[in-house]
Amino acid sequence: MSDLKQRPRVVVFTTSTLDRDKQAAMLLGADMYQTKTCEPDTFDRFAHWVSCMCAVDRKARARL
């Protein structure tokens, strides 16, 4: 659990659709890579995932 205390979550929200950019982000430690979209449903799912990820981290930190 000390890992959660030291490392923030990293979410890359970008216009790039290049595989090499996604691979580079993941190799550098990104937790998620999301291409910007005009599709409301896709953005809603992304925002929900980020919100859930933050809630899980808050609960885990509260237990430390």
C-alpha positions as CSV (number, residue, x, y, z in Angstrom):
1,M,0.0,0.0,0.0
2,S,2.9,2.4,0.4
3,D,3.1,2.4,-3.4
4,L,-0.2,4.3,-3.5
5,K,1.1,6.9,-1.1
6,Q,4.2,7.6,-3.2
7,R,3.0,7.4,-6.8
8,P,0.1,9.5,-8.3
9,R,-2.1,8.1,-11.0
10,V,-1.2,9.2,-14.5
11,V,-3.9,9.5,-17.2
12,V,-2.9,10.7,-20.6
13,F,-5.8,12.5,-22.4
14,T,-4.5,13.3,-25.9
15,T,-5.4,13.9,-29.5
16,S,-2.7,11.5,-30.7
17,T,-3.9,8.2,-32.2
18,L,-0.3,6.9,-32.8
19,D,0.4,3.5,-31.3
20,R,4.0,4.6,-30.6
21,D,2.7,7.5,-28.4
22,K,0.5,5.1,-26.5
23,Q,3.3,2.6,-26.0
24,A,5.7,5.4,-24.8
25,A,3.1,6.7,-22.3
26,M,2.5,3.2,-20.9
27,L,6.2,2.5,-20.7
28,L,6.7,5.7,-18.8
29,G,4.1,4.6,-16.3
30,A,0.7,5.9,-17.5
31,D,-2.2,4.1,-15.9
32,M,-4.5,5.0,-18.8
33,Y,-4.2,6.4,-22.3
34,Q,-7.3,8.0,-23.8
35,T,-7.7,9.7,-27.2
36,K,-9.8,12.8,-27.1
37,T,-13.2,12.2,-28.7
38,C,-16.3,14.1,-29.6
39,E,-18.4,11.1,-28.8
40,P,-20.3,11.8,-25.5
41,D,-20.6,8.2,-24.5
42,T,-16.9,7.5,-24.9
43,F,-16.0,10.6,-22.9
44,D,-18.5,9.7,-20.2
45,R,-17.0,6.2,-19.8
46,F,-13.5,7.8,-19.6
47,A,-14.6,10.3,-17.0
48,H,-16.4,7.6,-15.0
49,W,-13.3,5.4,-15.0
50,V,-11.1,8.3,-13.8
51,S,-13.6,9.1,-11.1
52,C,-13.7,5.5,-9.9
53,M,-9.9,5.3,-9.9
54,C,-9.7,8.4,-7.7
55,A,-12.3,7.0,-5.3
56,V,-10.5,3.7,-4.9
57,D,-7.2,5.6,-4.3
58,R,-8.9,7.8,-1.7
59,K,-10.3,4.8,0.2
60,A,-7.0,3.0,0.1
61,R,-5.1,6.0,1.4
62,A,-7.7,6.4,4.2
63,R,-6.9,2.9,5.4
64,L,-3.2,3.7,5.7
